[in-house]
């Protein structure tokens, strides 16, 4: 998807009115205080979203057993803003859900051809954005599974207003070089070489995956990154 100027982006979303995001489109803010925004695409929810109602910052463990998933630590922050004619204004009180697979490529609480994790709730959760529109999750670097690039799902929901609530769903991606470095170590290394890099993923390649790629910084124990989301609300 081609970047747009702030005026062009607002023209595309202006007809939404009170709707959270029209026609599955979102707006990604290039920094919280900057009025310069570009349109970025919604992505499919996929088959693994489960309405768990787990409000928590640390999503590594299964709350029922207390067992934490092994993997490279990842501190992932999101900043949610409302796009106006002049700026991206922080949105407080938004629900932001995340869910992703473990190092072995399995999602929790679902049955799939290659795994059955029903009754487990690892690597899922949501938080409400604070006064600056931010939430931070403690998780692990996601693993991979055949046919998809490395990714994490997220969903933003507004608090119901006037009897109507809205939501926006998409995915974030990671630089292939970072994934290569992470997957060279345990517990990822034992799975062998992944079969799909970013450019080979049909969703990433055709639906603006580059705009949804999160830059990561190396930390002593792992990585951290922040992703900014602008909404027309």
C-alpha positions as CSV (number, residue, x, y, z in Angstrom):
1,X,0.0,0.0,0.0
2,X,1.4,3.4,-1.0
3,X,2.0,6.0,1.8
4,X,-0.3,9.0,1.8
5,X,0.0,12.5,3.1
6,X,-2.0,13.4,6.2
7,X,-4.6,15.2,4.0
8,X,-4.9,12.2,1.7
9,X,-5.2,9.8,4.6
10,X,-7.9,11.8,6.2
11,X,-9.8,12.1,2.9
12,X,-9.8,8.3,2.7
13,X,-11.1,7.8,6.3
14,X,-13.2,11.0,6.7
15,X,-16.4,9.4,5.7
16,X,-16.2,7.0,8.6
17,X,-17.7,9.5,11.1
18,X,-18.1,7.7,14.4
19,X,-17.0,4.4,12.9
20,X,-13.7,3.0,14.2
21,X,-12.3,2.1,10.8
22,X,-14.1,2.1,7.4
23,X,-13.7,-0.8,5.0
24,X,-11.2,-2.5,7.1
25,X,-8.6,0.3,6.9
26,X,-6.6,1.7,9.7
27,X,-4.1,4.5,10.0
28,X,-0.7,4.1,11.5
29,X,0.8,7.0,13.3
30,X,4.4,7.8,12.6
31,X,5.1,8.8,16.2
32,X,2.5,9.8,18.8
33,X,3.0,13.6,18.6
34,X,3.4,13.8,14.8
35,X,0.4,14.7,12.6
36,X,2.0,12.8,9.6
37,X,0.1,9.5,9.3
38,X,-0.1,6.9,6.6
39,X,-2.8,4.4,5.7
40,X,-2.0,0.9,6.8
41,X,-4.2,-2.2,6.1
42,X,-6.3,-4.3,8.3
43,X,-5.4,-8.0,8.1
44,X,-7.5,-11.1,8.6
45,X,-8.3,-12.3,12.2
46,X,-7.4,-15.8,11.3
47,X,-8.8,-19.0,12.8
48,X,-7.1,-18.7,16.2
49,X,-8.8,-15.8,18.0
50,X,-10.5,-16.9,21.2
51,X,-12.6,-14.6,23.5
52,X,-10.7,-15.5,26.7
53,X,-11.3,-12.2,28.6
54,X,-7.7,-12.4,30.0
55,X,-6.8,-8.9,31.1
56,X,-3.0,-9.0,31.8
57,X,0.3,-7.5,30.8
58,X,2.4,-10.7,31.0
59,X,0.9,-13.2,28.6
60,X,3.7,-15.9,28.7
61,X,2.0,-18.3,31.1
62,X,-1.1,-20.4,31.1
63,X,-3.1,-18.9,34.0
64,X,-4.6,-22.3,34.8
65,X,-1.3,-24.2,35.3
66,X,1.1,-21.3,35.8
67,X,3.5,-22.8,33.3
68,X,5.3,-20.2,31.2
69,X,6.2,-20.7,27.5
70,X,9.9,-20.8,26.8
71,X,11.3,-18.4,24.2
72,X,13.2,-15.2,23.5
73,X,11.8,-12.5,25.8
74,X,9.9,-9.8,23.9
75,X,8.6,-6.5,25.4
76,X,5.9,-5.3,22.9
77,X,4.3,-1.9,23.2
78,X,1.4,-0.4,21.3
79,X,0.4,3.3,21.2
80,X,-3.2,3.9,20.0
81,X,-4.2,7.4,18.7
82,X,-7.1,9.1,17.1
83,X,-6.3,10.8,13.8
84,X,-7.6,14.4,13.6
85,X,-7.0,17.1,11.0
86,X,-3.9,18.3,12.9
87,X,-2.5,15.5,15.0
88,X,-2.7,12.0,16.3
89,X,-4.3,12.3,19.7
90,X,-3.8,9.6,22.4
91,X,-6.8,7.3,22.9
92,X,-7.2,6.0,26.5
93,X,-9.4,3.1,27.6
94,X,-9.2,1.1,24.3
95,X,-9.0,-2.6,24.6
96,X,-6.0,-4.0,22.8
97,X,-5.9,-7.8,22.4
98,X,-2.9,-9.8,21.3
99,X,-2.5,-13.5,20.5
100,X,0.3,-15.5,18.8
101,X,1.9,-18.9,18.6
102,X,4.6,-20.4,20.8
103,X,8.1,-21.4,19.7
104,X,6.7,-24.6,18.3
105,X,4.1,-22.8,16.2
106,X,1.1,-23.7,18.3
107,X,-1.7,-21.4,19.5
108,X,-3.5,-21.9,22.8
109,X,-7.0,-23.1,23.4
110,X,-7.7,-24.3,19.8
111,X,-7.7,-27.6,18.0
112,X,-5.7,-27.8,14.8
113,X,-4.4,-30.5,12.5
114,X,-1.0,-30.4,14.1
115,X,-1.9,-29.6,17.8
116,X,-4.7,-29.7,20.3
117,X,-4.2,-27.1,23.1
118,X,-7.8,-26.8,24.2
119,X,-8.1,-25.6,27.8
120,X,-4.7,-23.8,27.8
121,X,-4.5,-20.0,27.6
122,X,-0.8,-19.1,26.9
123,X,0.3,-16.2,24.8
124,X,-3.1,-14.4,24.8
125,X,-4.4,-11.4,26.6
126,X,-5.6,-7.8,26.5
127,X,-5.1,-4.5,28.2
128,X,-6.7,-1.1,28.2
129,X,-4.7,1.8,26.9
130,X,-3.5,4.3,29.5
131,X,-3.8,8.1,29.3
132,X,-1.0,8.2,26.7
133,X,-2.8,5.6,24.6
134,X,-0.2,2.9,25.4
135,X,-0.1,-0.7,26.6
136,X,2.9,-3.0,27.0
137,X,3.0,-6.7,26.9
138,X,5.6,-9.1,28.2
139,X,5.7,-12.1,25.9
140,X,8.2,-14.2,23.8
141,X,9.2,-13.9,20.2
142,X,6.7,-15.9,18.2
143,X,7.6,-19.1,16.5
144,X,6.6,-20.0,12.9
145,X,4.3,-22.5,11.2
146,X,4.1,-23.5,7.5
147,X,2.9,-21.0,5.0
148,X,3.1,-17.9,7.2
149,X,5.7,-15.3,7.9
150,X,6.5,-14.6,11.6
151,X,3.6,-12.5,13.0
152,X,1.5,-11.5,16.0
153,X,-2.2,-10.8,15.8
154,X,-3.8,-7.8,17.5
155,X,-7.3,-6.4,17.8
156,X,-8.3,-2.9,19.0
157,X,-11.8,-2.4,20.4
158,X,-13.5,0.8,21.5
159,X,-15.6,1.0,24.6
160,X,-19.3,0.9,23.6
161,X,-20.7,4.4,23.0
162,X,-24.4,5.0,22.4
163,X,-24.9,1.3,22.2
164,X,-22.4,0.7,19.5
165,X,-18.8,-0.6,19.7
166,X,-16.2,-0.9,17.0
167,X,-13.0,-2.9,16.4
168,X,-10.0,-3.1,14.1
169,X,-8.0,-6.2,13.6
170,X,-4.5,-6.7,12.0
171,X,-1.1,-8.3,12.4
172,X,2.4,-7.1,13.0
173,X,5.6,-8.6,11.5
174,X,9.3,-8.7,12.2
175,X,12.5,-8.2,10.2
176,X,13.6,-11.5,8.7
177,X,17.2,-10.9,10.0
178,X,15.9,-10.7,13.5
179,X,13.9,-13.9,13.1
180,X,17.0,-15.7,11.7
181,X,19.0,-14.7,14.8
182,X,16.3,-15.7,17.2
183,X,15.6,-19.1,15.5
184,X,19.3,-20.1,15.6
185,X,18.9,-20.6,19.4
186,X,16.8,-22.9,21.6
187,X,13.9,-23.6,21.8
188,X,13.4,-22.5,18.2
189,X,16.4,-24.2,16.6
190,X,15.1,-27.7,16.9
191,X,12.3,-27.1,14.5
192,X,14.5,-26.7,11.5
193,X,14.4,-24.0,8.9
194,X,11.2,-22.0,8.4
195,X,9.5,-22.3,5.0
196,X,8.1,-18.7,4.6
197,X,9.9,-15.4,4.8
198,X,8.2,-12.0,4.8
199,X,8.3,-11.6,1.0
200,X,6.9,-15.1,0.4
201,X,3.9,-14.6,2.7
202,X,0.9,-13.8,0.5
203,X,-0.8,-11.7,3.2
204,X,2.4,-9.7,4.0
205,X,3.3,-9.2,0.3
206,X,-0.2,-8.2,-0.9
207,X,-1.6,-6.3,2.1
208,X,1.1,-3.8,3.1
209,X,3.1,-6.0,5.5
210,X,6.1,-3.7,5.3
211,X,4.0,-0.9,7.0
212,X,3.1,-3.4,9.7
213,X,6.7,-4.4,10.5
214,X,7.8,-3.5,14.0
215,X,11.4,-2.2,14.5
216,X,13.0,-4.0,17.4
217,X,15.8,-3.0,19.8
218,X,18.1,-5.6,21.3
219,X,18.0,-5.8,25.1
220,X,20.1,-7.8,27.6
221,X,17.5,-10.6,27.8
222,X,15.8,-10.2,24.5
223,X,14.1,-7.6,22.3
224,X,11.6,-4.7,22.6
225,X,9.6,-2.7,20.2
226,X,6.8,-0.2,19.8
227,X,4.0,-0.1,17.2
228,X,1.9,3.0,16.7
229,X,-1.7,2.7,15.6
230,X,-3.9,5.7,14.5
231,X,-7.7,5.3,14.3
232,X,-10.5,7.3,12.7
233,X,-12.8,7.5,15.6
